[in-house]
Amino acid sequence: MIRREVQVGEPSTSRVSCSSDLTDSLFEQESSEHCRLLSREFIGCDVRVLDVTTDSGPACGVRCNRQTIHRLLPITRWLPQYTLSWFVRDFIAGVTVALTAIPQGIAYAVVAGLDPRFGLYSGFMGCFVYAFLGSTKDITIGPTAIMALLTHKYVSSASADYAILLAFLTGLIILLFGFLQLGFLVEFISMPVTCGFTSAAAVTIAVSQINNLLGLTGKPDGFVECLLYLTKHIGDLRLGDTILGLSTIATLVLIKALTGKASRCDLPLVLKKSFWLLGVARNAVVVIAGSVIAYIYFCYGQTPFRLTGEVVSGFPPFALPPFSTVEGNRTVNFPDMASKLGSGIVVIPLIGILESISIAKAFAKGKTVDATQEMVALGVANILGSFFSSMPVTGSFTRTVVNNASGVKTPFGGVFTGIMVLLSVGFLTSSFYFIPKASLSGLIICAMIYMVEYEAVIMLWRTKKTDLLPFLVTFSACLLLGLEVGMVVGIMANLLFILYNSARPFVAMQWLTVGGEEVLLVTPRESLVFPATEYLRQVIVETITTRQLNCTVVIDGFHVSRIDSTMAKGMKVLTEDLAAQKETMYFWRWGEAAMLTVVGYDPALASYFRFDDTLLHLIKGPDYINANSDLNSTKVSEVASHIPEISIGTKLS
């Protein structure tokens, strides 16, 4: 693709940027034509090309130069300029993020149905990898609530080997997507579908943690199953766990509210920073407080809470991902394990890409995001993480917000986060024994409260109410059918809306009197594609039949930038239908691309295209114009609309 910047008029006037799918050899010829067209639009202005850039798209080979190295290894961009001041800011941010990452890692391992140590095993390698390969300074890679919930489906009735293998396969798929530049696939997941999926995942996770919050021992799977289990066993709740869990949620909400209010008040800087640090470390605060309370009770020989229990200490072992595992007395090989993972091998990478790139764009601050490089970094993080018993990871919005608020300067801040997580795995696991499960559940539920897209519902209602339908379809399907199936259902529902709008384009139909002749002016307000072929032909023929008079049909293609071959065939059939009724027809002001598609289908249709300046010129011709010298003063009477415009095409809006 060739992009050019042109100047219209004097240097102080506006510049126009435009693009064209042309090869270099054709650029000069097309550029002259483009300037000629601009000159027609800006009469009397000087139009000149100022700048030309070429986007060659995916290349077959890789040119090894400094720019390529900077793109493939983003660390080479900022490392030469790294300063002591940046180091201090990155250190503070990295340690601050670790205060959130450690308790969240333990909690998300519980969501995934794994031992708490696997959450910490998953929390360091992504930080190290992203420091070298990441292109956005704020993002932190690690376990997230949605990835944990998706992983839970495959490990709830099996061993942790499935989660580790899933991390390896997820990394391979994401890396493949990056190399093949297939990140555009996530663009088929619209914002309403994404919001519905995220909200349903948050509700599902929150409901799944109510069991531990109330001290129940069952492990139901899925939203509906959890509700049924709670209804049946609500009388078995443990008072101690319930009080501690609800207190944890209340404390977290209160701290968040206080820190938010303190940031808006005129307080001394030291006090403001203290409140900010309390807000950032609130997850660690409630977990430590719950552990201290549990330890005090334990010293007096009481256990009012269900505890996390023994956690294997020591650093994670380095080993190849498990391509086979043992279940009972049977060895399960790789094909059987992959078969059990099923659609998760594709769904989890797509969700991981969607989460990570969405976060990168949210914190880009006007800069472009290299989606390919982000996928490479995420893929490598999952692959290398699987060698250290990691479950699937992606960008974490919560920890990225903390990282950004802490003033991180480069991705190197993630290295300090990774070191802190590793230190906790190596030296603090013995203290994890006293962490109450109710505290972890309260932490997770509180996080999910803020993860539900409440504002999205209001925004969709204000902007386009029909977008609530794919949101509600996705939300309901994810809750009732599961996240993977719900996402597919939501995407399909959204595509049906798009197809319906393509099949029923907005078309304005207006009867005019032009120089004493009846004219039906048909104005499509968008490009035309094959689902609308029969519909457009039908409404034109029916409109003419209703009037029961001979007229001229003019299809104004000013807004039609392109059509497809099926629509071109429909245009030919329409000309034949009107010719059979002895009606005259013209294609007026069509764009070059759309016109060439029609003419390419049938060269004889070229005679129907007209590019006259006005309808009067088109209908009556130059002889009529010359014969009526006073036409300019009577143009209103020569071209008059005697029937209001009829808008045809029911758009979903």
LINFENKA-V177887 format. One record per backbone hydrogen bond with DSSP energy under -0.5 kcal/mol. NH is the residue of the N-H (numbers start at 0). CO is the residue of the C=O. Records with the same first field share a line. If there is no record, write none. Layout:
NH=CO  CO
//
This chain:
1=19
2=52
3=17
4=50
5=15
6=47
7=13
8=6  45
12=9
15=5
17=3
19=1
21=19
25=22
26=22  23
27=23
29=25
30=26
31=27
32=28
33=29
34=30
35=31
36=32
37=33
38=34
39=35
40=36
41=37
42=40
44=41
46=44
47=6  45
49=4
50=4
52=2
54=0
55=53
62=60
63=61
64=62
68=64
69=65
70=66
71=67
72=68
74=131
75=72
76=73
77=73
78=74
80=77
81=78
86=82
87=83
88=84
89=85
90=86
91=87
92=88
93=89
94=90
95=91
96=92
97=93
98=94  95
99=95  96
100=96
101=97
103=99
104=100
105=101
106=102
107=103
108=104
109=105
110=106
111=107
112=109
113=108
117=114
118=114  115
119=115
120=116
121=117
122=119
124=120
127=123
128=124
129=125
130=126
131=127  128
132=128
133=129
141=393
147=143
148=144
149=145
150=146
151=147
152=148
153=150
154=150  151
155=151
157=154
161=158
162=158
163=159
164=160
165=161
166=162
167=163
168=164
169=165
170=166
171=167
172=168
173=169
174=170
175=171
176=172
177=173
178=174
179=175
180=177
181=176
184=181
185=182
186=183
187=184
188=185
189=187
193=189
194=190
195=191
196=192
197=193
198=194
199=195
200=196
201=197
202=198
203=199
204=200
205=201
206=202
207=203
208=204  205
209=206
212=208
213=209
214=211
215=210
223=478
225=221
226=222
227=223
228=224
229=225
230=226
231=227
232=228
233=229
235=232
236=233
237=213
241=237
242=238
243=239
244=240
245=241
246=242
247=243
248=244
249=245
250=246
251=247
252=248
253=249
254=250
255=251
256=252
257=253
258=254
259=255
260=256
261=257
262=258
263=259  260
264=260  261
266=264
271=267
272=268
273=269
274=270
275=271
276=272
277=273
278=274
279=275
280=276
281=278
284=280
285=281
286=282
287=283
288=284
289=285
290=286
291=287
292=288
293=289
294=290
295=291
296=292
297=293
298=294
299=295  296
300=297
301=296
306=304
307=434
308=432
313=424
318=316  386
322=320
324=331
326=324  329
327=325
329=326
331=324  329
332=330
336=332
337=333
338=334
339=335
340=336
341=337
343=340
344=341
345=342
346=342
347=343
349=345
350=346
351=347
352=348
353=349
354=350
355=351
356=352
357=353
358=354
359=355
360=356
361=357
362=358
363=360
366=363
369=367
370=368
373=369
374=370
375=371
376=372
377=373
378=374
379=375
380=376
381=377
382=378
383=379
384=380
385=381
386=382  383
387=384
388=385
389=384
393=141
395=139
396=394
399=395
400=396
401=397
402=398
403=399
404=400
405=401
406=403
407=402
412=409
413=410
414=411
415=411
416=412
417=413
418=414
419=415
420=416
421=417
422=418
423=419
424=420
425=421
426=422
427=423
430=427
431=427  428
432=429
433=430
434=431
435=433
436=305
437=305
439=435
440=436
441=437
442=438
443=439
444=440
445=441
446=442
447=443
448=444
449=445
451=447
453=451
456=452  453
457=453
458=454
459=455
460=456
461=457
462=458
463=459
466=463
467=464
468=465
469=465
470=466
471=467
472=468
473=469
474=470
475=471
476=472
477=473
478=474
479=475
480=476
481=476  477
485=481
486=482
487=483
488=484
489=485
490=486
491=487
492=488
493=489
494=490
495=491
496=492
497=493
498=494
499=495
500=496
501=497
502=498
503=499
506=504  647
507=522
508=645
509=520
511=518
512=639
513=511  516
514=512  637
515=637
516=513
518=511
519=551
520=509  518
521=519  553
522=507  520
523=521  555
524=505
527=561
531=528
532=529
535=531
536=532
537=533
538=534
539=535
540=536
541=537
542=538
543=539
544=540
545=541
546=542
547=543
548=543
551=517
552=583
553=519  551
554=552  585
555=521  553
556=554  587
559=556
560=558
563=527
567=563
568=564
569=565
570=566
571=567
572=568
573=569
574=570
575=571
576=572
577=573
578=574
579=575
580=576
581=578
582=577
583=550
585=552
586=607
587=554  585
588=609
590=556  559
594=590
595=591
596=592
597=593
598=594
599=595
600=596
601=597
604=601
605=602
606=603
607=604
608=605
609=586
617=613
618=614
619=615
620=615  616
623=619
624=620
625=621
626=622
627=623  624
628=626
630=627
632=629
633=629  630
634=631
636=633
637=633
638=634
639=512  637
641=510  639
642=510
645=508
646=644
647=506  645
650=648
652=650
//
